[in-house]
Amino acid sequence: MGVRLLLVDDHRLFREGLCRILELEPDFTVVGEAGSGREALDKLGSCTPDVVLMDINMPDMNGVEATKNIKACYPHLAVLILSIHDDREYLLEVLKAGATGYLLKDVEPAHLIAGIRAVAKGETIVHPVLTGKLVSELSRLSKNPAQNNANPLTGRESEILALMAQGLNNGDIAKKVYLSEKTVKNHVTSVLRKLGVTDRTQAVIAGVKRGLVAIK
């Protein structure tokens, strides 16, 4: 099954170059392009992408606001940020807005293609150089108990959330807790539902902010 893509960036040459790279993949189809967040929202009314590749700094409506609006209207649509910014403020902003992943524009084409396929399957992807910054920010948030609420998770779900915070996938978690991968997947789904989020990174952020998990 193919992946339909909407490219959102205010630099036309960058969009054209990106389009050429992506359309070399037999399962990718670029169904639209936009030069701003507002234009992207308009385009979504006439095309049905699976993944939106989104820049951050754009005129009219930036990538953070566009992501919030897209996820409000199309909660199951994956938004993959592709930016020059490698600071954790932007990273946390877009993840909180609902982005499914964050890659830098200097990423190798093969890694970008793999990232697109990952977010299309509902996985979260963060550029390797940003992973440490994400963990650092989550660790800082975990030390602030002001926003803690009652824990809605079971003991097993809390354990699995903690392992998710370590970056483990379902297979790795299954080995750690001696459960089947299918059972772990069911627990992860329950964690996402109880925390009111749509992906693993959002779950970890929500869990840390509510004091449900701490990053060591």
Residue pairs with C-beta under 8 A, 6 or more apart in sequence:
1 27
2 27
2 28
2 29
3 27
3 28
3 29
3 50
3 51
3 116
3 117
3 120
4 29
4 31
4 47
4 48
4 49
4 50
4 51
5 22
5 28
5 29
5 30
5 31
5 49
5 50
5 51
5 52
5 53
5 116
6 30
6 31
6 32
6 33
6 34
6 40
6 43
6 44
6 47
6 49
6 51
6 52
6 53
7 15
7 18
7 19
7 22
7 30
7 32
7 33
7 34
7 53
8 33
8 34
8 35
8 36
8 37
8 39
8 40
8 52
8 53
8 54
8 55
8 58
8 63
8 66
9 15
9 18
9 35
9 53
9 54
9 55
9 58
9 82
10 35
10 36
10 55
10 57
10 58
10 59
11 55
12 35
14 105
15 33
15 35
18 53
18 82
19 30
19 33
21 109
21 112
22 28
22 30
22 113
22 116
23 29
23 30
25 113
28 113
28 116
31 47
31 48
31 49
32 43
32 46
32 47
32 49
33 43
34 40
34 42
34 43
35 58
35 59
36 58
36 59
36 60
36 61
36 66
37 54
37 58
37 60
37 61
37 62
37 63
37 65
37 66
37 67
37 69
38 60
38 61
38 66
39 60
40 52
40 54
40 66
40 70
41 61
41 66
41 69
41 70
41 73
44 70
44 73
44 74
44 77
49 77
50 77
50 78
50 120
51 77
51 78
51 79
51 80
51 116
51 119
51 120
52 70
52 77
52 78
52 79
52 80
53 80
53 82
53 116
54 63
54 66
54 67
54 79
54 80
54 81
54 82
54 99
55 63
55 81
55 82
55 83
56 62
56 63
56 64
56 81
56 83
56 85
56 90
56 94
57 63
57 83
57 85
58 66
61 69
63 81
63 83
63 94
64 90
64 93
64 94
64 97
65 97
67 79
67 81
67 94
67 97
67 98
67 99
68 97
68 98
70 77
70 79
70 98
71 77
71 79
71 97
71 98
71 198
75 98
75 198
76 198
78 100
78 101
78 119
78 120
78 122
79 94
79 98
79 99
79 100
79 101
80 99
80 100
80 101
80 102
80 103
80 115
80 116
80 119
80 125
81 94
81 99
81 101
81 102
81 103
82 103
82 104
82 105
82 107
82 112
83 90
83 102
83 103
83 104
83 105
84 104
84 105
84 106
85 104
86 104
86 127
86 129
86 130
86 133
87 133
88 130
88 133
88 134
88 136
88 137
91 102
91 126
91 130
91 133
91 134
91 137
92 134
92 137
92 205
94 102
95 102
95 134
95 201
95 202
95 205
96 202
96 205
98 198
98 202
100 119
100 122
100 123
100 124
100 125
100 199
101 115
101 118
101 119
101 124
101 125
101 126
102 125
102 126
102 127
102 130
103 111
103 112
103 115
103 125
103 126
103 127
104 127
104 129
104 130
107 115
107 127
115 125
118 124
118 125
119 125
122 199
123 199
123 200
124 199
124 200
124 201
124 202
126 134
126 201
131 167
134 201
135 215
138 165
138 204
138 205
138 208
138 215
139 214
139 215
141 205
141 208
141 209
142 208
142 211
142 213
142 214
142 215
145 211
147 209
147 210
147 211
148 210
148 211
149 210
149 211
151 158
151 210
151 212
152 194
152 195
153 161
153 191
153 194
153 195
153 212
156 177
156 187
157 187
157 190
157 191
157 194
158 212
158 213
159 177
160 173
160 177
160 184
160 187
160 188
160 191
161 191
161 203
161 204
161 207
161 212
161 213
162 213
163 172
163 173
163 176
163 177
164 173
164 188
164 191
164 200
164 203
164 204
165 204
165 207
165 208
165 213
165 215
168 176
170 181
170 184
170 185
170 188
171 181
173 179
173 184
174 180
174 181
174 183
174 184
177 184
179 187
188 200
188 203
191 203
192 198
192 199
192 200
192 202
192 203
195 202
195 203
195 206
195 207
195 210
196 206
197 203
197 205
197 206
204 213
206 212
207 213
208 214
208 215
